[in-house]
Amino acid sequence: MDKRVIGIVVTLVSWAIGVIYLLPFLWMIGTSFKPIGEWGLPSLIPESPTLRNYLEVLITGGIYGVRGHFPPIVRYLFNSIVVSLSVAILTSLLGSLTAYGILRYRAGGTFFANWILSLRMIPPVVILYPLVVLTKVLGLYNSLGGLVFVYPVITLPIVTWFMIGAFKSVPRETEEAAMLDGCTPFQVFIMIALPQASIGLATSAIFAFLFSWSEFLIPLLLAPSESAMPLTAFAGYFSNQYGILWGPLSAAAVIISLPVIVVAIGIQKYLVRGLTLGFIR
């Protein structure tokens, strides 16, 4: 078969698969613009588009009788932003220091490096109860600080391995030259190694941010009050025993998805390069 024909077939199949995967997301977007009378209609495009769902979700809140009511999500959106940015910064810093110590100074040996990675294999749900007890003991339960304390337990192992790969791409000769010029090991790390591993650092920060932004189960148990609840956990309250508020729920889901989509589109080239650092020399 001609290569051109094969290319066309592969392209068409890829587009078909892409449309199938995107259909639920497109349906969600369409539902977010539907008035209450159209929520149950099997149509992708609303007949009478409205911004009411977004206005209620972002500004006024909504009241739907026995089906439920909800306040504006701005407070929960702020909680998500604060927690996600804090976790991204904290995890990147700790992961970089750990990775540099393992790679350059053989801290803990091979066993320690493999043990850190093995921690990522543990399902987060397994350690939820110990984390709840720990945050209560430390006085961090039901607070933003508790989430910032807990999330790195999940993200730090994989971030450490991202940074090990990033530091492998940094020539050791440049670090040795800096030390001959009088730099301390910490100065070498901050001024030489870290800037040259910036792509890996950005990849690590983005991974930690996206995990924190999209996590649902952990904040549902660790931050049940309005003062600490992030947006993903609050979105679950659009559903109750009397029904589901499909319009506001879809609008909130679109808002939750936007940062992820923007980040993914903006850094996809650098993300792929960051994930392969240390493997392609």
C-alpha positions, 0 to 999 in steps of 0.5 A: 500500500502506498505510504501516502494512503497509509498516512491518510488512514492513520491521520483519519483514525487518529482524528476519530480517536481524538474526537471520541476522547474529546466528546465528553469534554465538549458535551461538558462545555455545551451543558455549561451554557444550557438553561435548566430546562435543557440539562437533560436533553441529548444535544451537544449544542444548547438551543438557548445558550445562556451564561447564567451557570457561569454567573451563578458559579462565579458571582451570585451563587445559585438556589435550586430548591430541594435540588440544592444551593451553592455559594460562589466558587471564588473562595474555593478557587483561591484556595486551589491556587494558593495550595497548588502554587505552594506545593509546586514551589515546595516540592520542586525545591525539596525534590531538587535538593534530594535529587542533587544529593543522590546524584552528586554525593550518592546520598543513601546509595542506590537503595535510597533512590529506588526506595524514594521511587517505590513510594510513588507506587503506593496508592494515596488512598492507602495512606489517607487515614494515617495522614488524617491522624497526622494532620490532626496531631500537628494541628494542620487538619482542615487547613490550607497548611495541611494540604500543603504538608500532605501533597508533597508526600505524593508528588515528591518521589516522582519529582525527585526522579524528574530532577535526577534526570535533569541533573544528569544532563548538567556537565559535571565539569562546569560544577568542578570549575565553579568549585575551583573558583571558590564556590561552596557546594550550595552555591554550585547547586544554586548558581550552576546546576539548578539554572542548567536544569531549569527545564526539568525544574519547570517540568517538576513544578508543573507536575506538582501543580497539576496534581494539587490542582486536580486532586479530589479525594485527599482534600475531601477528607483533609479539608472539609470546611469552607475555609480550606476546601479547594475547588475540586472538592467543592465541585462534588457538592453540586450533586446530592440525593435530590439530583445533580445541578448539571449546568453549574457543575459543568461550568465549574468543571470548565473553570477547573479544566482551563488552567490544566489546558492552558498549561498543557498547550503552553509547555507541551514541547518543554514537558516532553523534553523535561521528561526525557532529560537524562535518557537522551544525551 
